[in-house]
Amino acid sequence: MNAKIDFIEDIHMRYSSLEIDLDKKLKSIEEAETNLDEQFDTSDANTETNELDSYPQTLNEARKRNKKIIEDLEKAKARLRMRVMFSPLDEIHEKAENNYFAAIQTPLKKKYGPIFV
């Protein structure tokens, strides 16, 4: 019984030391990330939204701003296009559906409900 407890205690000590090492590595990674964030925050004072939200003073600035907005919209449109997949099966299904509903349209009104088979 005592040998089992010693074995469990050894395993616990080994894993606790690994946990301490991982915590140290995690803290160093978090510090590096905060340093990078601070560097990017200070270097990127004019963000994209600030550029687009500022009112242009001259005609050339307005043209540049409008061109930038159009480029951003085109990129967003392209991203949306990539996410939506067109399948020819959709078109075939729509045609078959339209043909079916066109074929079942009758001038007489049915007095009974739908029939399920």
N, C-alpha and C positions, 0 to 999 in steps of 0.2 A: 504494500500500500504506500509506504513511504517512498519507494522507488518511482511509483507512478506520479506522485506529487512532485518529486524532484524533476522528472521528465517534463511535466506540464510547466513547471516553473522555468525550466531552461528554455522551452519554446516561447513562453511569455516574455522572457528577458530578451531573446533574440528579436522577436517581432516588435517589441517596444523600442529597441535600439534602431531598428529599421524605420520605424515610424518617426522617431526623432530626426533621423537623417533626411527623410522625405519632407518633414516640416521645414527643415533648414533650407533645402533646395527650393521648396515652394515659396518661402519668404524671399529668397534671392531672385526668383523669377518675377514675383510680384513687384519687387523694388525696381527691377530692370524695366518692367512694363510701365510703371509710373514715371520713371525717368524718360522713357520714350514718349509717353503721352505729354509730358511737360515740354519736351523739345518740339513736338509737332504743334502743340498749342501756341507756343511763342513764335514759331517760324511761320505759321499759317494764320496770320491775323486777318487777312482778307479771305474769308471763306467764299465758297461759290454762291451761297445765298446772299451774302453781303454785296457781292458784285452785282447780282441780279436785282436786288432790292433798292440799290442806290439809284437816284434819279440822274440820268445823264445830263451833262451840262452843255454838250455840243452835239451837233448832228453826227459827227463821226463816232462819238461815244455811244450815241443812241443806236447807230447802225451795228456797231460791234456787239452791244448788249442784245439787240434783236437777233443777230446772227447766232450768238451764244445760246439764246433761248430756243431758237429753231433747231440747233444742233442737239441740244439736250432733249427736245421733244422727239426728234428723229431717233435718237438712241433709245428712248423709252418705248417708242413705237416698235422698233426692231426687237427689243427684248420681249415685248408682248407677243409679237409675231412668232418669235422662236418658241414661246410657251404654248401657243395654240397650234395644234396639228390639224391639218386638213386631210380628211380621208375621203377618197372617191366613193367609199361605201356609204358615207352620209348622203351624198348626192343621189346615189342609186336608191337609197332608202326613201328619200323625199319624193323622187319620181314615182316609185312603186306605191307610196302612200297616197299621193295625189291621184294616180290612176285608179286606185282602189276606191277612194272616196267619190271620185267622179262616176265610177261604174255603179255604185250603190245608191246614188241620188236618184230618187224616183219622184214623179210628180204626185203620186198618190200618197196620202198620209196614212201611216199604219195606225191601227186602233189598238194594237197590243204592244207590250213592252219588248225589250230585247230578249233574244233567245240565246241561252248559253249552252254550248254543246260540250 
